[in-house]
Amino acid sequence: MQVVYTGADWHQYWLESLKSDKSIGLVPTMGALHEGHLDLIRKAKEESDVVIVSIFVNPTQFNKQEDFDNYPNTLVEDLAKLKGELVDFVFIPKTETVYPEKPKLSINFGELENCLEGEFRPGHFNGVGIVVAKLFHIIKPNKAFFGQKDLQQTAIIDRLVKDLSMDVQLVIVPTRREEDGLAMSSRNLRLSAEERSQALILIYSLSKAKQELLANSPWFEVQNQIKRDFEETPLASLEYFELIHPESFTSYSDFDPTQKSSICVAAYLGNIRLIDNLPIIP
């Protein structure tokens, strides 16, 4: 496993891959790796000749400095996991490498960034779009692998790729969950034991809502019941619980079994914000 720190370091390996007609798979991460990340890596190894994992905690996508400061740093453990997965390359750039100067460009993703995560985390998707574009420009992958848990992020990156005619294929990998159903997230490491227990309301509410919708319950009734469930969970504070089209992120006022749909949820457990989603009609 080779560790590279700059685009110049990587460029010689990219040229060798290009000359030997080897495909490159990129798994962008911010570290604090868990089994969900490893699923992405395993999928990348299945579909690519060369796999490179990036570890970079991107400051421009945090709209709260506290979240950036508290993001877990587990680099030693991460490198051990990546070595165990037989990853070919790890890209660990410094902030000044990715951002030699503060970006002046901003990316407007239209309605995609005005709802759900975009509404509650202003500027977040601009930061995501810029750093992903930089990684694609530096690494030049044939495929890039992302997790379904960050559903709106995958839609944002898909729009970035299409609108800028980027020559990279996105591969979306299903959400990896703990045995009790909680979606794996680096933020889970920051939950207290009691918060971790009550965090199950996210998958509970998604599963309950899906069951009710498929049984023809009206969406407004389902949504109101879920809001009451959160109000009865002491450490949980619901931010949103919406039925949406999984590509346009248009909100539905009611469930239509002939249309693609997913439910997205965001909630705080204490001071820790978690998100999740569940497809209803894929």
N, C-alpha and C positions, 0 to 999 in steps of 0.2 A: 504494500500500500504506500503510495507516494503522497506526501503532503505538499501542496503548493500554496503560495501566499500572495502572488500577484498574477495579473494577466500575462505578463511577460514570461513568468515561470511556466504557466500552462501552455503558452502558445507553441512551444516546441513539441509537446506531447500531442496537441491538437493536429499539428502538421503531420506527425507520424501516423496518427489515426486516419487522417484524410488520405495520405499516400497509400495506406494499406486497406483503404475502403472499409474501415471499421466504423460502425455506428456508435454514437455517444448518447448516453442517457444521463440526464441531470436530475438530481433530487435536491431542491433548495430547502434548507432548514435553518432554524435559528438555534440549533443545539438542543440540550436537555432532551436527548433522544429517548423515545419509548417504542413499544412494539408497533405502534401505528407508523412511525417513521421507517421501521425495519420492513414493514409490509411494502412501503413504497420502494425501498431499496431492492427487495426481492423481486418485485415486479419489474424494476429497471433492469436487473440482471437477466431476467427472462427475455426481455425485448431489446437488449442493447449489447453490443460487443464490449464497450468500455463504459463503466459507471463512475461518475464523479458526484460526490455529495458536497454541497457547500454548507458551511456553518458561519452564519453572520447574523448577529442581532441588529436588525436594521433600525436605527434611531428615528428615521423619518416616518415610520408607520405607527409610532406611539404618540397618541394625543395626550397622554399623561406621563410626565417625567418619572413619577413614582413607579409606574408599571415597567418602564425601561430600566430603572435602577434596580428593581427587584426581580428582574427576569433571571431565572436560574442559570448559573454558570457551572456546567458539568463536563468541561472539555476533556479532561483525562478519561472519565468514564465513557464519554461519547466516542473517543478515538478507539478505545478498547472494543466497543460494540461494533464499530465500523470494520475494524481489523477482523473481528470474528465473522463478519458477513462477507469477507473477502472483497471489499470495495477496492476498486483500482486506484482512485484518487480522492483526496479530500482537499477542498479549496477553503482556506481560512484567511480571508483578507482582513486587513485592519480597516478601521473606519476611514482613515485618510486615503487608503487605496481605492475604496469604492466612491468616496466623496472627496476628491482633492479640493473641491470648493463647494460651498453650499449651493444646491440646485436652485436655479432660477426658473426652470421649466415647471409647469404644473399640468396635470392631465385631468381633463374633465370627462368622466365616464357617464355623464348624463343621468338618466333616471336610475341607473344601477347604483349610483353612489348617493342617491338622495333618500334611500329607504333603509330600514333595518340597520345593519352595521354602519352604513354611510351616514345615516341620520344621527346615530348615537356616538359615532367616533369620527367627527369631522376631520378631514385631511388624511384619514387612515389609508384609503384606497389610492390616493395620490402617491403616498409613500410606497405602498405595495407595487404600484405600477412602475414607478421609477426604478426601484431596486431590481425587480424582475427583468425589466428591459435591459438594465446594466448587466445582470448575470447572463442573460441570453446573448448579449453582445460580446461579453468576455469569453464565455465557454463555447458558444456556437453549437449547442446540442441538437441532435436530430429529434429527440423526444425529451419532454420534461414531465415529471411525475408529481402529482398533487393529491391531497386527501379530500374525500367528499365531506368530511366534517366542516371544512371551511368552504361551504357551498357557494356563498356569494363571492368569495375571493376567486374561486375557480371561474365563475362567470365573468368577473372583471378581467382576469388574465386571458380568457378566451376572447373577449372583446379587444384587448390590447393586441393579441396575435393577429386577429382578423383585420382590424382597422389599419395596422401598420405592415400587413403582408409579411409577417415574420415567418421564416422557413423553419418552423418547429412544430411538432405534433404534441398536443397535450394528452396525457393519460391520467384519468381520474380513478383513484383506487378507493374502494368502499371503506367506510369508517371502521376502525378497529376499536372494540369495546372491552372493558374489563369484564370479568365473569359476571358481575352483578348488573351489567348493562351501561355503566357510565362510559361516555366517550373518552378515549385516551387523549390527554392534553398535558402539555408541560406545566400548565397552571395547576393541575391537580396536586402537584408536589407541595403547593403552598396552602392547601386546605388543612384545617385542623381535623381531628378525628370526628368531631360532631358535625362539622361542615361537610366532610366527605360523606358521611352517612345521609345527610339531608340533601346532598347534591343529586341523589337518585331521583328526585322529583322531576329532573329534566327528562330523562328517558321514560319515566312513568307517565308524565303528561303527554309526551309525544305518542307513546304507544296507546294510551287511553283515547286520545283524540282520533287517532287513525281508526281504532276499532269503532268508535262512535260514528265517524263519518261514513265508514263502509256499511254501517247499519242504518244509514239514511237519517241520522240526526242532523238538524240544521247547524250550520257552522257557528252562528252567533251564540247558540245555546252551549255548544261545545267549548267555545272560547271563554265564555263567562264562567263555566264550571271550572275550567283550568285556572282562571284568575283567582277563584275562591280557594282552590287547592293550594295555590302559592301563598295566599294570605294566611292560611292555616299552618304554614310551614315556617317556624319562628326565624330561622336564619336565612331564609330565601327571600329575595326581592325580585319580582319579575320585571324585566325591561320590555320585552315584546314576545308575543306568541302569535304568529301570523301564518295563514295559508297562502302560498304564493305559487306562481309559475316558476319552475326551477331554472329557467334560462333568462327570461325577461325580468323576473322578480316583481312582476305585477301582482298586487294583492287581490285575492278573490273575496267577494262578499258572501259567496256560498260555494259549496262543493259541487263540482261537475265531473262525474266519473269518465267523461269522454275527453277530458283535458289533462295534460301533465300537471302534476301538483306535488308539492312538498310542504311540510310544516317546519318552520324555523323558530327557534327559541333562544333567548338570551336572558340570563338571570345572574344576580349576585348571590353568592354564598358568603356571608360576612362581607369582606372587602374584595373577594376574588370573583371576577366576572368569567362566566362560562357560557359557551354557545354549543348548540347541537341542532341537528335537523333529521328529518325522517321522510323518505319518499312515500307518497300515498299512491299516486299513479305514476310509475316511472316514465 
